[in-house]
């Protein structure tokens, strides 16, 4: 009789204690941790000159400013002759791979710019190819490929 009471007590104890070892909660928590948002990165690409910034926004601003400055200086070295003044914005789609290499995916510009400055595409590609050393964007500490679209103001008189 005593053995039956102890057995019944142990059975009830084991049956109610399983709640504390619920594997569903752990698997749900693990599933949430493995969801990765691929539309954003933890750290944007950066130039060596921007590596001293700590804040993410400051690094992003430094990256953009360095990129714009380098491309505008590179384009300003060339003399463009056009029949009509040009005041337009072109959009350059850049790809920065996980090794830090930048390349031009495409250049979006009006037909007027394409006809007026026929070699503009190649000049932009050369200026992007000559960018200073880039450190790639990272996601969870792993270098990843990112894509950017930057506007460039074209002003030619």
PyMOL commands that set and color helices and strands:
alter all, ss='L'
color gray80, all
select helices_A, chain A and resi 2-21+23-33+48-50+56-76+111-116+120-129
alter helices_A, ss='H'
color red, helices_A
select strands_A, chain A and resi 46-47+86-96+102-108+134-135+137-139+142-144+146-156
alter strands_A, ss='S'
color yellow, strands_A
deselect
rebuild
show_as cartoon
